[in-house]
Structure formats: C-alpha cells, structure tokens
Amino acid sequence: NKTFLGFFGGIILTIILSFIFNYYFKIFNLGSFIIFNLLIILSSFLGDIYESYYKRISFIKDSSFFLPGHGGLFDRLDSFLMAIIFYLIFNLLV
C-alpha cells in the first residue's frame, strides 16, 4: 500500500509543482511539459521499484543506518537518482 500511496502522491505533487514552476519560469511548451512530467513520474517510480527489488533479493532491510527506520539514505534518494538520469537524457534530446 505504501508503494501505491507514494506513487499517486508523487504524481499529484509532481504535477502541481510542475505547473507552478512552468507558470512562473515558462520552461516548456505544452507538449514538452506533458512528456517531461510523464518521464519524471515514471522514472522516479522505476527507481524506487528497482532499488526495492535489489534490497529484497539481497535480504537487506536498510541500505544504511544514517536514517534508521526509513530504509537508509539510498532509499530516500533512489527515485531522485533515476529521475535525474532521465532528466539529463531528456535535456540532451529536446
């Protein structure tokens, strides 16, 4: 349930913040805006699932003890790390 709650919460937060930033800074046109949002949402989710998968097959509960009870530091950054890779690729192609 946490995965789906995080996924839908991430979608809503991403769309709201994207609209605000794009409104003030005029970064993207509508087509690029939609593609960018979909790319960031999906890559963030895949980053989280990918990292969770490897933690499960390695029988690791926390990836570090820096943030106890939160899955570790890498668990806090997994979505961001995957999204930044796809952001850079998108930035190079557009």
C-alpha positions in Angstrom: 0.0 0.0 0.0 2.9 2.4 0.7 4.2 1.9 -2.8 0.9 2.9 -4.4 0.3 5.8 -2.0 3.8 7.1 -2.7 3.2 6.7 -6.5 -0.1 8.6 -6.6 1.2 11.2 -4.1 4.2 11.6 -6.3 2.1 12.1 -9.4 -0.1 14.8 -7.7 2.9 16.6 -6.2 4.9 16.5 -9.4 2.0 17.9 -11.5 1.3 20.7 -9.0 4.9 21.7 -8.6 5.5 21.4 -12.4 2.6 23.7 -13.2 3.8 26.3 -10.6 7.4 26.3 -11.9 6.3 26.3 -15.6 3.9 29.1 -15.0 6.5 31.4 -13.4 9.6 30.4 -15.4 8.0 29.4 -18.8 10.3 26.4 -19.2 8.3 24.1 -21.5 5.6 24.3 -24.1 2.6 22.1 -23.5 3.9 19.1 -25.4 7.3 19.1 -23.8 5.6 19.7 -20.4 3.4 16.6 -20.6 6.3 14.4 -21.9 8.6 15.7 -19.2 6.1 15.1 -16.4 5.4 11.6 -17.6 9.1 10.9 -17.8 9.9 12.1 -14.4 6.9 10.4 -12.8 7.7 7.0 -14.4 11.5 7.2 -13.9 11.0 8.1 -10.2 8.7 5.1 -9.7 11.0 2.8 -11.6 14.0 4.0 -9.5 12.1 3.1 -6.3 10.9 -0.3 -7.5 14.4 -1.1 -8.9 16.1 -0.3 -5.6 13.5 -2.1 -3.6 13.9 -5.2 -5.8 17.6 -5.4 -5.2 17.1 -4.9 -1.4 14.6 -7.7 -1.3 16.8 -10.2 -3.2 19.8 -9.3 -1.0 17.7 -9.6 2.2 18.6 -6.1 3.2 16.1 -4.1 5.2 18.0 -0.8 5.5 20.7 0.3 3.0 22.4 2.3 5.7 21.9 3.3 9.3 22.1 7.1 8.5 18.3 7.4 8.6 17.1 4.5 10.8 13.6 3.3 10.1 13.5 4.9 6.7 15.3 2.3 4.7 18.5 4.1 4.7 19.9 7.1 2.8 19.8 5.4 -0.6 16.1 4.7 0.0 15.5 8.4 0.2 17.4 9.1 -3.0 16.5 6.2 -5.3 13.7 8.0 -7.1 15.7 11.1 -7.4 18.8 9.3 -8.8 16.8 7.6 -11.6 14.8 10.7 -12.4 17.9 12.8 -12.8 19.3 10.4 -15.3 16.2 10.6 -17.4 16.0 14.4 -17.0 19.6 14.7 -18.4 18.7 12.5 -21.3 15.5 14.5 -22.0 17.5 17.7 -21.7 20.0 16.5 -24.3 17.3 15.4 -26.8 15.0 18.4 -26.5 
